[in-house]
Amino acid sequence: MFNQSDLARRLSVEEYKGDLAEKLGLPSSVVVQNRNEATDWVTLRIKEGFDLEGEAFADFLKEAYRAFPR
């Protein structure tokens, strides 16, 4: 399970909590929605300046892949 605040901190992005106007005004952002007791829905909005080649993003992708239900 992903914690939204922790994930935002690790990826150096903002937490998205509001409406459409806020979403459009934010830099890269993340929202984590719990789907059920075993899975989360993570939406990562990547905008200019996000480090796609950084270790934090690579670690997130690995963690998300391991958490994917099979």
Distance bins in CASP14 RR format, pairs under 12 A and 6 or more apart:
PFRMAT RR
TARGET T0000
AUTHOR 0000-0000-0000
RMODE 2
METHOD distances of the structure
MODEL  1
1 7 0 0 0 0 0 1 0 0 0 0 0
1 32 0 0 0 0 1 0 0 0 0 0 0
1 33 0 0 0 0 0 1 0 0 0 0 0
1 34 1 0 0 1 0 0 0 0 0 0 0
1 35 0 0 0 0 0 1 0 0 0 0 0
1 36 0 0 0 0 0 1 0 0 0 0 0
1 37 0 0 0 0 1 0 0 0 0 0 0
1 38 0 0 0 0 1 0 0 0 0 0 0
1 39 0 0 0 0 1 0 0 0 0 0 0
1 40 1 0 1 0 0 0 0 0 0 0 0
1 41 0 0 0 0 0 1 0 0 0 0 0
1 42 0 0 0 0 0 1 0 0 0 0 0
1 63 0 0 0 0 0 1 0 0 0 0 0
1 64 0 0 0 0 0 1 0 0 0 0 0
1 67 1 0 0 1 0 0 0 0 0 0 0
2 8 0 0 0 0 0 1 0 0 0 0 0
2 9 0 0 0 0 0 1 0 0 0 0 0
2 10 0 0 0 0 1 0 0 0 0 0 0
2 11 0 0 0 0 0 1 0 0 0 0 0
2 15 0 0 0 0 0 1 0 0 0 0 0
2 30 0 0 0 0 1 0 0 0 0 0 0
2 31 0 0 0 0 0 1 0 0 0 0 0
2 32 1 0 1 0 0 0 0 0 0 0 0
2 33 0 0 0 0 1 0 0 0 0 0 0
2 34 0 0 0 0 1 0 0 0 0 0 0
2 35 0 0 0 0 0 1 0 0 0 0 0
2 39 0 0 0 0 1 0 0 0 0 0 0
2 40 1 0 1 0 0 0 0 0 0 0 0
2 41 0 0 0 0 1 0 0 0 0 0 0
2 42 1 0 1 0 0 0 0 0 0 0 0
2 43 0 0 0 0 0 1 0 0 0 0 0
2 44 0 0 0 0 0 1 0 0 0 0 0
2 60 0 0 0 0 1 0 0 0 0 0 0
2 63 1 0 0 1 0 0 0 0 0 0 0
2 64 0 0 0 0 1 0 0 0 0 0 0
2 66 0 0 0 0 0 1 0 0 0 0 0
2 67 1 0 0 1 0 0 0 0 0 0 0
3 9 0 0 0 0 1 0 0 0 0 0 0
3 10 0 0 0 0 1 0 0 0 0 0 0
3 15 0 0 0 0 0 1 0 0 0 0 0
3 30 0 0 0 0 0 1 0 0 0 0 0
3 32 1 0 0 1 0 0 0 0 0 0 0
3 34 0 0 0 0 0 1 0 0 0 0 0
3 40 0 0 0 0 1 0 0 0 0 0 0
3 42 0 0 0 0 0 1 0 0 0 0 0
3 63 0 0 0 0 0 1 0 0 0 0 0
4 10 0 0 0 0 0 1 0 0 0 0 0
4 11 0 0 0 0 0 1 0 0 0 0 0
4 13 0 0 0 0 0 1 0 0 0 0 0
4 14 0 0 0 0 0 1 0 0 0 0 0
4 15 1 0 1 0 0 0 0 0 0 0 0
4 16 0 0 0 0 1 0 0 0 0 0 0
4 17 0 0 0 0 1 0 0 0 0 0 0
4 29 0 0 0 0 0 1 0 0 0 0 0
4 30 1 0 0 1 0 0 0 0 0 0 0
4 31 1 0 0 1 0 0 0 0 0 0 0
4 32 1 0 1 0 0 0 0 0 0 0 0
4 33 0 0 0 0 1 0 0 0 0 0 0
4 34 0 0 0 0 1 0 0 0 0 0 0
4 40 0 0 0 0 1 0 0 0 0 0 0
4 41 0 0 0 0 0 1 0 0 0 0 0
4 42 0 0 0 0 1 0 0 0 0 0 0
4 43 0 0 0 0 0 1 0 0 0 0 0
4 44 0 0 0 0 0 1 0 0 0 0 0
5 11 0 0 0 0 0 1 0 0 0 0 0
5 13 0 0 0 0 0 1 0 0 0 0 0
5 14 0 0 0 0 0 1 0 0 0 0 0
5 15 1 0 0 1 0 0 0 0 0 0 0
5 16 0 0 0 0 0 1 0 0 0 0 0
5 17 0 0 0 0 0 1 0 0 0 0 0
5 30 0 0 0 0 1 0 0 0 0 0 0
5 31 0 0 0 0 0 1 0 0 0 0 0
5 32 0 0 0 0 1 0 0 0 0 0 0
6 13 0 0 0 0 0 1 0 0 0 0 0
6 15 0 0 0 0 0 1 0 0 0 0 0
6 30 0 0 0 0 0 1 0 0 0 0 0
6 32 0 0 0 0 1 0 0 0 0 0 0
6 42 0 0 0 0 0 1 0 0 0 0 0
6 56 0 0 0 0 0 1 0 0 0 0 0
6 60 0 0 0 0 0 1 0 0 0 0 0
6 63 0 0 0 0 0 1 0 0 0 0 0
7 13 0 0 0 0 1 0 0 0 0 0 0
7 14 0 0 0 0 0 1 0 0 0 0 0
7 15 0 0 0 0 1 0 0 0 0 0 0
7 16 0 0 0 0 0 1 0 0 0 0 0
7 28 0 0 0 0 0 1 0 0 0 0 0
7 29 0 0 0 0 0 1 0 0 0 0 0
7 30 1 0 1 0 0 0 0 0 0 0 0
7 31 0 0 0 0 1 0 0 0 0 0 0
7 32 1 0 0 1 0 0 0 0 0 0 0
7 40 0 0 0 0 1 0 0 0 0 0 0
7 42 1 0 0 1 0 0 0 0 0 0 0
7 43 0 0 0 0 0 1 0 0 0 0 0
7 44 0 0 0 0 1 0 0 0 0 0 0
7 56 0 0 0 0 1 0 0 0 0 0 0
7 57 0 0 0 0 0 1 0 0 0 0 0
7 59 0 0 0 0 0 1 0 0 0 0 0
7 60 1 0 0 1 0 0 0 0 0 0 0
7 63 0 0 0 0 1 0 0 0 0 0 0
7 64 0 0 0 0 1 0 0 0 0 0 0
7 67 0 0 0 0 0 1 0 0 0 0 0
8 14 1 0 0 1 0 0 0 0 0 0 0
8 15 1 0 1 0 0 0 0 0 0 0 0
8 16 0 0 0 0 1 0 0 0 0 0 0
8 17 0 0 0 0 0 1 0 0 0 0 0
8 26 0 0 0 0 0 1 0 0 0 0 0
8 27 0 0 0 0 0 1 0 0 0 0 0
8 28 0 0 0 0 1 0 0 0 0 0 0
8 29 1 0 0 1 0 0 0 0 0 0 0
8 30 1 0 1 0 0 0 0 0 0 0 0
8 31 0 0 0 0 1 0 0 0 0 0 0
8 32 0 0 0 0 1 0 0 0 0 0 0
8 42 0 0 0 0 0 1 0 0 0 0 0
8 43 0 0 0 0 0 1 0 0 0 0 0
8 44 0 0 0 0 1 0 0 0 0 0 0
8 45 0 0 0 0 0 1 0 0 0 0 0
8 56 0 0 0 0 0 1 0 0 0 0 0
8 60 0 0 0 0 0 1 0 0 0 0 0
9 15 0 0 0 0 1 0 0 0 0 0 0
9 30 0 0 0 0 1 0 0 0 0 0 0
9 56 0 0 0 0 1 0 0 0 0 0 0
9 60 0 0 0 0 0 1 0 0 0 0 0
10 30 0 0 0 0 1 0 0 0 0 0 0
10 44 0 0 0 0 0 1 0 0 0 0 0
10 51 0 0 0 0 0 1 0 0 0 0 0
10 54 0 0 0 0 0 1 0 0 0 0 0
10 55 0 0 0 0 1 0 0 0 0 0 0
10 56 1 0 1 0 0 0 0 0 0 0 0
10 57 0 0 0 0 1 0 0 0 0 0 0
10 58 0 0 0 0 0 1 0 0 0 0 0
10 59 1 0 0 1 0 0 0 0 0 0 0
10 60 1 0 0 1 0 0 0 0 0 0 0
10 63 0 0 0 0 1 0 0 0 0 0 0
11 27 0 0 0 0 0 1 0 0 0 0 0
11 28 1 0 0 1 0 0 0 0 0 0 0
11 29 0 0 0 0 1 0 0 0 0 0 0
11 30 1 0 0 1 0 0 0 0 0 0 0
11 32 0 0 0 0 0 1 0 0 0 0 0
11 42 0 0 0 0 0 1 0 0 0 0 0
11 44 1 0 0 1 0 0 0 0 0 0 0
11 45 0 0 0 0 0 1 0 0 0 0 0
11 46 0 0 0 0 1 0 0 0 0 0 0
11 49 0 0 0 0 0 1 0 0 0 0 0
11 50 0 0 0 0 1 0 0 0 0 0 0
11 51 0 0 0 0 1 0 0 0 0 0 0
11 52 0 0 0 0 0 1 0 0 0 0 0
11 54 0 0 0 0 1 0 0 0 0 0 0
11 55 0 0 0 0 0 1 0 0 0 0 0
11 56 1 0 1 0 0 0 0 0 0 0 0
11 57 1 0 0 1 0 0 0 0 0 0 0
11 58 0 0 0 0 0 1 0 0 0 0 0
11 59 0 0 0 0 1 0 0 0 0 0 0
11 60 1 0 0 1 0 0 0 0 0 0 0
11 61 0 0 0 0 0 1 0 0 0 0 0
11 63 0 0 0 0 0 1 0 0 0 0 0
11 64 0 0 0 0 0 1 0 0 0 0 0
12 27 0 0 0 0 1 0 0 0 0 0 0
12 28 0 0 0 0 1 0 0 0 0 0 0
12 29 0 0 0 0 0 1 0 0 0 0 0
12 30 0 0 0 0 0 1 0 0 0 0 0
12 44 0 0 0 0 0 1 0 0 0 0 0
12 46 0 0 0 0 0 1 0 0 0 0 0
12 49 0 0 0 0 0 1 0 0 0 0 0
12 50 0 0 0 0 1 0 0 0 0 0 0
12 51 1 0 0 1 0 0 0 0 0 0 0
12 54 0 0 0 0 1 0 0 0 0 0 0
12 55 0 0 0 0 0 1 0 0 0 0 0
12 56 1 0 0 1 0 0 0 0 0 0 0
12 57 0 0 0 0 1 0 0 0 0 0 0
12 60 0 0 0 0 0 1 0 0 0 0 0
13 26 0 0 0 0 1 0 0 0 0 0 0
13 27 1 0 0 1 0 0 0 0 0 0 0
13 28 1 0 1 0 0 0 0 0 0 0 0
13 29 1 0 1 0 0 0 0 0 0 0 0
13 30 1 0 1 0 0 0 0 0 0 0 0
13 31 0 0 0 0 0 1 0 0 0 0 0
13 32 0 0 0 0 0 1 0 0 0 0 0
13 42 0 0 0 0 0 1 0 0 0 0 0
13 43 0 0 0 0 0 1 0 0 0 0 0
13 44 1 0 0 1 0 0 0 0 0 0 0
13 45 0 0 0 0 1 0 0 0 0 0 0
13 46 0 0 0 0 1 0 0 0 0 0 0
13 47 0 0 0 0 1 0 0 0 0 0 0
13 49 0 0 0 0 0 1 0 0 0 0 0
13 50 1 0 0 1 0 0 0 0 0 0 0
13 51 0 0 0 0 0 1 0 0 0 0 0
13 56 0 0 0 0 1 0 0 0 0 0 0
13 57 0 0 0 0 1 0 0 0 0 0 0
13 60 0 0 0 0 0 1 0 0 0 0 0
14 22 0 0 0 0 1 0 0 0 0 0 0
14 23 0 0 0 0 1 0 0 0 0 0 0
14 25 0 0 0 0 1 0 0 0 0 0 0
14 26 1 0 1 0 0 0 0 0 0 0 0
14 27 1 0 0 1 0 0 0 0 0 0 0
14 28 1 0 0 1 0 0 0 0 0 0 0
14 29 1 0 1 0 0 0 0 0 0 0 0
14 30 1 0 0 1 0 0 0 0 0 0 0
14 31 0 0 0 0 1 0 0 0 0 0 0
14 44 0 0 0 0 0 1 0 0 0 0 0
14 45 0 0 0 0 1 0 0 0 0 0 0
14 46 0 0 0 0 0 1 0 0 0 0 0
14 47 0 0 0 0 0 1 0 0 0 0 0
14 50 0 0 0 0 0 1 0 0 0 0 0
15 22 0 0 0 0 0 1 0 0 0 0 0
15 23 0 0 0 0 0 1 0 0 0 0 0
15 26 0 0 0 0 1 0 0 0 0 0 0
15 27 0 0 0 0 0 1 0 0 0 0 0
15 28 0 0 0 0 0 1 0 0 0 0 0
15 29 1 0 0 1 0 0 0 0 0 0 0
15 30 1 0 0 1 0 0 0 0 0 0 0
15 31 1 0 0 1 0 0 0 0 0 0 0
15 32 0 0 0 0 1 0 0 0 0 0 0
15 43 0 0 0 0 0 1 0 0 0 0 0
15 44 0 0 0 0 0 1 0 0 0 0 0
15 45 0 0 0 0 0 1 0 0 0 0 0
16 22 1 0 0 1 0 0 0 0 0 0 0
16 23 1 0 1 0 0 0 0 0 0 0 0
16 24 0 0 0 0 0 1 0 0 0 0 0
16 25 0 0 0 0 0 1 0 0 0 0 0
16 26 1 0 0 1 0 0 0 0 0 0 0
16 27 0 0 0 0 0 1 0 0 0 0 0
16 28 0 0 0 0 1 0 0 0 0 0 0
16 29 1 0 1 0 0 0 0 0 0 0 0
16 30 1 0 0 1 0 0 0 0 0 0 0
16 31 1 0 1 0 0 0 0 0 0 0 0
16 32 0 0 0 0 1 0 0 0 0 0 0
16 33 0 0 0 0 0 1 0 0 0 0 0
16 42 0 0 0 0 0 1 0 0 0 0 0
16 43 1 0 0 1 0 0 0 0 0 0 0
16 44 0 0 0 0 1 0 0 0 0 0 0
16 45 1 0 0 1 0 0 0 0 0 0 0
16 47 0 0 0 0 0 1 0 0 0 0 0
17 23 0 0 0 0 1 0 0 0 0 0 0
17 26 0 0 0 0 1 0 0 0 0 0 0
17 29 0 0 0 0 1 0 0 0 0 0 0
17 30 0 0 0 0 0 1 0 0 0 0 0
17 31 1 0 0 1 0 0 0 0 0 0 0
17 32 0 0 0 0 0 1 0 0 0 0 0
17 33 0 0 0 0 0 1 0 0 0 0 0
18 24 0 0 0 0 0 1 0 0 0 0 0
18 25 0 0 0 0 0 1 0 0 0 0 0
18 26 0 0 0 0 1 0 0 0 0 0 0
18 29 0 0 0 0 0 1 0 0 0 0 0
18 31 0 0 0 0 1 0 0 0 0 0 0
19 25 0 0 0 0 0 1 0 0 0 0 0
19 26 0 0 0 0 0 1 0 0 0 0 0
20 26 0 0 0 0 0 1 0 0 0 0 0
20 45 0 0 0 0 0 1 0 0 0 0 0
22 29 0 0 0 0 1 0 0 0 0 0 0
22 31 0 0 0 0 0 1 0 0 0 0 0
22 45 0 0 0 0 0 1 0 0 0 0 0
23 29 1 0 0 1 0 0 0 0 0 0 0
23 30 0 0 0 0 0 1 0 0 0 0 0
23 31 0 0 0 0 1 0 0 0 0 0 0
23 43 0 0 0 0 1 0 0 0 0 0 0
23 45 1 0 0 1 0 0 0 0 0 0 0
23 47 0 0 0 0 0 1 0 0 0 0 0
24 45 0 0 0 0 1 0 0 0 0 0 0
24 47 0 0 0 0 0 1 0 0 0 0 0
25 45 0 0 0 0 0 1 0 0 0 0 0
25 47 0 0 0 0 1 0 0 0 0 0 0
26 44 0 0 0 0 0 1 0 0 0 0 0
26 45 1 0 0 1 0 0 0 0 0 0 0
26 46 0 0 0 0 0 1 0 0 0 0 0
26 47 1 0 0 1 0 0 0 0 0 0 0
26 50 0 0 0 0 0 1 0 0 0 0 0
27 45 0 0 0 0 1 0 0 0 0 0 0
27 46 0 0 0 0 1 0 0 0 0 0 0
27 47 1 0 1 0 0 0 0 0 0 0 0
27 48 0 0 0 0 1 0 0 0 0 0 0
27 49 1 0 0 1 0 0 0 0 0 0 0
27 50 0 0 0 0 1 0 0 0 0 0 0
28 43 0 0 0 0 0 1 0 0 0 0 0
28 44 1 0 0 1 0 0 0 0 0 0 0
28 45 1 0 0 1 0 0 0 0 0 0 0
28 46 1 0 1 0 0 0 0 0 0 0 0
28 47 1 0 1 0 0 0 0 0 0 0 0
28 48 0 0 0 0 1 0 0 0 0 0 0
28 49 1 0 0 1 0 0 0 0 0 0 0
28 50 1 0 1 0 0 0 0 0 0 0 0
28 51 0 0 0 0 1 0 0 0 0 0 0
28 52 0 0 0 0 0 1 0 0 0 0 0
28 56 0 0 0 0 0 1 0 0 0 0 0
28 57 0 0 0 0 0 1 0 0 0 0 0
29 42 0 0 0 0 0 1 0 0 0 0 0
29 43 0 0 0 0 1 0 0 0 0 0 0
29 44 1 0 0 1 0 0 0 0 0 0 0
29 45 1 0 1 0 0 0 0 0 0 0 0
29 46 0 0 0 0 1 0 0 0 0 0 0
29 47 0 0 0 0 1 0 0 0 0 0 0
29 50 0 0 0 0 1 0 0 0 0 0 0
30 40 0 0 0 0 0 1 0 0 0 0 0
30 41 0 0 0 0 0 1 0 0 0 0 0
30 42 1 0 0 1 0 0 0 0 0 0 0
30 43 1 0 0 1 0 0 0 0 0 0 0
30 44 1 0 1 0 0 0 0 0 0 0 0
30 45 1 0 0 1 0 0 0 0 0 0 0
30 46 0 0 0 0 1 0 0 0 0 0 0
30 47 0 0 0 0 0 1 0 0 0 0 0
30 50 0 0 0 0 0 1 0 0 0 0 0
30 56 0 0 0 0 0 1 0 0 0 0 0
30 57 0 0 0 0 0 1 0 0 0 0 0
30 60 0 0 0 0 1 0 0 0 0 0 0
30 64 0 0 0 0 0 1 0 0 0 0 0
31 40 0 0 0 0 0 1 0 0 0 0 0
31 41 0 0 0 0 1 0 0 0 0 0 0
31 42 1 0 0 1 0 0 0 0 0 0 0
31 43 1 0 1 0 0 0 0 0 0 0 0
31 44 0 0 0 0 1 0 0 0 0 0 0
31 45 0 0 0 0 1 0 0 0 0 0 0
32 39 0 0 0 0 0 1 0 0 0 0 0
32 40 1 0 1 0 0 0 0 0 0 0 0
32 41 1 0 0 1 0 0 0 0 0 0 0
32 42 1 0 1 0 0 0 0 0 0 0 0
32 43 1 0 0 1 0 0 0 0 0 0 0
32 44 0 0 0 0 1 0 0 0 0 0 0
32 60 0 0 0 0 0 1 0 0 0 0 0
32 64 0 0 0 0 0 1 0 0 0 0 0
32 67 0 0 0 0 0 1 0 0 0 0 0
33 39 0 0 0 0 1 0 0 0 0 0 0
33 40 1 0 0 1 0 0 0 0 0 0 0
33 41 1 0 1 0 0 0 0 0 0 0 0
33 42 0 0 0 0 1 0 0 0 0 0 0
33 43 1 0 0 1 0 0 0 0 0 0 0
34 40 1 0 1 0 0 0 0 0 0 0 0
34 41 1 0 0 1 0 0 0 0 0 0 0
34 42 0 0 0 0 0 1 0 0 0 0 0
35 41 1 0 1 0 0 0 0 0 0 0 0
35 42 0 0 0 0 0 1 0 0 0 0 0
35 43 0 0 0 0 0 1 0 0 0 0 0
35 67 0 0 0 0 0 1 0 0 0 0 0
35 69 0 0 0 0 1 0 0 0 0 0 0
36 69 0 0 0 0 1 0 0 0 0 0 0
37 69 0 0 0 0 0 1 0 0 0 0 0
38 67 0 0 0 0 1 0 0 0 0 0 0
38 68 0 0 0 0 0 1 0 0 0 0 0
38 69 1 0 0 1 0 0 0 0 0 0 0
38 70 0 0 0 0 0 1 0 0 0 0 0
39 64 0 0 0 0 0 1 0 0 0 0 0
39 67 1 0 0 1 0 0 0 0 0 0 0
39 68 0 0 0 0 1 0 0 0 0 0 0
39 69 1 0 1 0 0 0 0 0 0 0 0
39 70 0 0 0 0 0 1 0 0 0 0 0
40 63 0 0 0 0 0 1 0 0 0 0 0
40 64 0 0 0 0 1 0 0 0 0 0 0
40 67 1 0 0 1 0 0 0 0 0 0 0
40 68 0 0 0 0 0 1 0 0 0 0 0
40 69 0 0 0 0 0 1 0 0 0 0 0
41 64 0 0 0 0 0 1 0 0 0 0 0
41 67 0 0 0 0 0 1 0 0 0 0 0
41 68 0 0 0 0 0 1 0 0 0 0 0
41 69 0 0 0 0 0 1 0 0 0 0 0
42 60 0 0 0 0 1 0 0 0 0 0 0
42 61 0 0 0 0 0 1 0 0 0 0 0
42 63 0 0 0 0 1 0 0 0 0 0 0
42 64 1 0 0 1 0 0 0 0 0 0 0
42 65 0 0 0 0 0 1 0 0 0 0 0
42 67 0 0 0 0 1 0 0 0 0 0 0
42 68 0 0 0 0 0 1 0 0 0 0 0
43 64 0 0 0 0 0 1 0 0 0 0 0
44 50 0 0 0 0 1 0 0 0 0 0 0
44 52 0 0 0 0 0 1 0 0 0 0 0
44 56 0 0 0 0 0 1 0 0 0 0 0
44 57 0 0 0 0 1 0 0 0 0 0 0
44 60 1 0 0 1 0 0 0 0 0 0 0
44 61 0 0 0 0 1 0 0 0 0 0 0
44 64 0 0 0 0 1 0 0 0 0 0 0
46 52 1 0 0 1 0 0 0 0 0 0 0
46 57 0 0 0 0 1 0 0 0 0 0 0
46 60 0 0 0 0 0 1 0 0 0 0 0
49 57 0 0 0 0 0 1 0 0 0 0 0
50 56 0 0 0 0 0 1 0 0 0 0 0
50 57 1 0 0 1 0 0 0 0 0 0 0
50 60 0 0 0 0 0 1 0 0 0 0 0
51 57 1 0 0 1 0 0 0 0 0 0 0
51 58 0 0 0 0 1 0 0 0 0 0 0
51 60 0 0 0 0 0 1 0 0 0 0 0
52 58 0 0 0 0 1 0 0 0 0 0 0
52 60 0 0 0 0 0 1 0 0 0 0 0
52 61 0 0 0 0 0 1 0 0 0 0 0
53 61 0 0 0 0 0 1 0 0 0 0 0
54 60 0 0 0 0 1 0 0 0 0 0 0
54 61 0 0 0 0 0 1 0 0 0 0 0
55 61 0 0 0 0 0 1 0 0 0 0 0
55 62 0 0 0 0 0 1 0 0 0 0 0
56 62 0 0 0 0 0 1 0 0 0 0 0
56 63 0 0 0 0 0 1 0 0 0 0 0
57 63 0 0 0 0 0 1 0 0 0 0 0
57 64 0 0 0 0 0 1 0 0 0 0 0
58 64 0 0 0 0 0 1 0 0 0 0 0
58 65 0 0 0 0 0 1 0 0 0 0 0
59 65 0 0 0 0 0 1 0 0 0 0 0
59 66 0 0 0 0 0 1 0 0 0 0 0
60 66 0 0 0 0 0 1 0 0 0 0 0
60 67 0 0 0 0 0 1 0 0 0 0 0
61 67 0 0 0 0 0 1 0 0 0 0 0
61 68 0 0 0 0 0 1 0 0 0 0 0
62 68 0 0 0 0 0 1 0 0 0 0 0
END
